[in-house]
Amino acid sequence: MILRPLNIDDKAEAIQAHHEMAPDGFDFLLDSTGSYDETAPWETYLQRLASLQNGESVPESWVPSTFLVAEVDGQIVGRVSIRHQLNEFLETRGGHIGYGVRPAFRTRGHATEILDRALKIARELGVNRVLVTCDDANVASSKVIEKAGGVLENIFEEGDEKIRRYWIEPKLSE
Ligand SMILES: CC(C)(COP(=O)(O)OP(=O)(O)OC[C@H]1O[C@@H](n2cnc3c(N)ncnc32)[C@H](O)[C@@H]1OP(=O)(O)O)[C@@H](O)C(=O)NCCC(=O)NCCS
């Protein structure tokens, strides 16, 4: 598996992944404008991701973050967003790292590997304690987080929301 930024040739496959994950309520193509707009030029979207990564023009409710796709045998199998810091929303709900695997590629250990790699990247970015969250009902994701060494701090509850909040102290790459 390689984790890499999206590039100019990924448009069709990435949009397909975005559609596939919509039924999970998961935004494959995260977008700091709110939601990904297929009618806008792909290059503009890629530029927005690049500015988010280097901390330029970060909207008020967002933080600098690194967006990478996971590629296996030439196919995009998932993606990860690594937030360089937390804000109030991320501290309670979103966490430092958000990941997703396309339905056709699940239960093969890809999410486990994506989180493992993302933790090392977070550590390299200077995040010593990484918050990773998931819905209380998301058994697969809580397994992934616990396998990565996640220690449950609490379950944040508000209205119908129940979010498991885990902390992980990643090691620097061996
Ligand atoms: C959660 C998600 C990332 C898991 O991806 P994945 O590549 O299938 O995960 P892995 O194969 O690395 O491991 C998942 C673990 O959960 C188990 N699992 C997978 N689906 C499961 C399910 N529906 N119910 C219970 N356990 C499940 C697997 O058997 C595996 O456990 P094991 O290591 O003990 O065998 C994927 O289902 C997904 O993208 N879901 C939608 C988006 C999402 O929820 N993202 C996480 C946000 S916090």
The ligand as an SDF file (V2000), in Angstrom:
LIG
                    3D

 48 50  0  0  0  0  0  0  0  0999 V2000
  -14.5620    1.1650    9.2570 C   0  0  0  0  0  0  0  0  0  0  0  0
  -13.7690    0.8470    8.0000 C   0  0  0  0  0  0  0  0  0  0  0  0
  -12.7660    1.9530    7.7720 C   0  0  0  0  0  0  0  0  0  0  0  0
  -13.0580   -0.4890    8.1920 C   0  0  0  0  0  0  0  0  0  0  0  0
  -12.2610   -0.7490    7.0420 O   0  0  0  0  0  0  0  0  0  0  0  0
  -11.6390   -2.1960    6.7410 P   0  0  0  0  0  0  0  0  0  0  0  0
  -10.5680   -2.0200    5.7350 O   0  0  0  0  0  0  0  0  0  0  0  0
  -12.7310   -3.1290    6.4670 O   0  0  0  0  0  0  0  0  0  0  0  0
  -10.9860   -2.5400    8.1520 O   0  0  0  0  0  0  0  0  0  0  0  0
   -9.9240   -3.6910    8.4830 P   0  0  0  0  0  0  0  0  0  0  0  0
  -10.0920   -4.7710    7.4670 O   0  0  0  0  0  0  0  0  0  0  0  0
   -8.5860   -3.0900    8.6590 O   0  0  0  0  0  0  0  0  0  0  0  0
  -10.3470   -4.1840    9.9180 O   0  0  0  0  0  0  0  0  0  0  0  0
  -11.6410   -4.0820   10.4080 C   0  0  0  0  0  0  0  0  0  0  0  0
  -11.8290   -4.9630   11.6190 C   0  0  0  0  0  0  0  0  0  0  0  0
  -13.2130   -4.8940   11.8900 O   0  0  0  0  0  0  0  0  0  0  0  0
  -13.8260   -6.1280   11.5380 C   0  0  0  0  0  0  0  0  0  0  0  0
  -15.0280   -5.7500   10.8230 N   0  0  0  0  0  0  0  0  0  0  0  0
  -15.1470   -5.3260    9.5570 C   0  0  0  0  0  0  0  0  0  0  0  0
  -16.4300   -5.0620    9.2750 N   0  0  0  0  0  0  0  0  0  0  0  0
  -17.1140   -5.3380   10.4000 C   0  0  0  0  0  0  0  0  0  0  0  0
  -18.4790   -5.2650   10.7440 C   0  0  0  0  0  0  0  0  0  0  0  0
  -19.3930   -4.8260    9.8910 N   0  0  0  0  0  0  0  0  0  0  0  0
  -18.8280   -5.6130   12.0100 N   0  0  0  0  0  0  0  0  0  0  0  0
  -17.9080   -6.0360   12.8930 C   0  0  0  0  0  0  0  0  0  0  0  0
  -16.5890   -6.1200   12.6280 N   0  0  0  0  0  0  0  0  0  0  0  0
  -16.2180   -5.7830   11.4000 C   0  0  0  0  0  0  0  0  0  0  0  0
  -12.8330   -6.8750   10.7070 C   0  0  0  0  0  0  0  0  0  0  0  0
  -13.0410   -8.2640   10.7880 O   0  0  0  0  0  0  0  0  0  0  0  0
  -11.5380   -6.4150   11.3390 C   0  0  0  0  0  0  0  0  0  0  0  0
  -11.3650   -7.0460   12.6070 O   0  0  0  0  0  0  0  0  0  0  0  0
  -10.1780   -8.1080   12.8620 P   0  0  0  0  0  0  0  0  0  0  0  0
   -8.8900   -7.3540   12.6520 O   0  0  0  0  0  0  0  0  0  0  0  0
  -10.3970   -8.5090   14.2880 O   0  0  0  0  0  0  0  0  0  0  0  0
  -10.3790   -9.1760   11.8640 O   0  0  0  0  0  0  0  0  0  0  0  0
  -14.7030    0.7220    6.7610 C   0  0  0  0  0  0  0  0  0  0  0  0
  -15.7360   -0.1880    7.0640 O   0  0  0  0  0  0  0  0  0  0  0  0
  -15.3000    2.0370    6.3190 C   0  0  0  0  0  0  0  0  0  0  0  0
  -14.6780    2.7690    5.5610 O   0  0  0  0  0  0  0  0  0  0  0  0
  -16.5200    2.3550    6.7900 N   0  0  0  0  0  0  0  0  0  0  0  0
  -17.1880    3.5930    6.4190 C   0  0  0  0  0  0  0  0  0  0  0  0
  -16.4500    4.8270    6.8810 C   0  0  0  0  0  0  0  0  0  0  0  0
  -16.0620    4.7760    8.3150 C   0  0  0  0  0  0  0  0  0  0  0  0
  -16.8150    4.3000    9.1710 O   0  0  0  0  0  0  0  0  0  0  0  0
  -14.8600    5.2740    8.6020 N   0  0  0  0  0  0  0  0  0  0  0  0
  -14.3420    5.3240    9.9270 C   0  0  0  0  0  0  0  0  0  0  0  0
  -14.7450    6.5980   10.5260 C   0  0  0  0  0  0  0  0  0  0  0  0
  -14.2060    6.6310   12.2070 S   0  0  0  0  0  0  0  0  0  0  0  0
  1  2  1  0
  2  3  1  0
  2  4  1  0
  2 36  1  0
  4  5  1  0
  5  6  1  0
  6  7  2  0
  6  8  1  0
  6  9  1  0
  9 10  1  0
 10 11  2  0
 10 12  1  0
 10 13  1  0
 13 14  1  0
 14 15  1  0
 15 16  1  0
 15 30  1  0
 16 17  1  0
 17 18  1  0
 17 28  1  0
 18 19  1  0
 18 27  1  0
 19 20  2  0
 20 21  1  0
 21 22  1  0
 21 27  2  0
 22 23  1  0
 22 24  2  0
 24 25  1  0
 25 26  2  0
 26 27  1  0
 28 29  1  0
 28 30  1  0
 30 31  1  0
 31 32  1  0
 32 33  2  0
 32 34  1  0
 32 35  1  0
 36 37  1  0
 36 38  1  0
 38 39  2  0
 38 40  1  0
 40 41  1  0
 41 42  1  0
 42 43  1  0
 43 44  2  0
 43 45  1  0
 45 46  1  0
 46 47  1  0
 47 48  1  0
M  END
$$$$
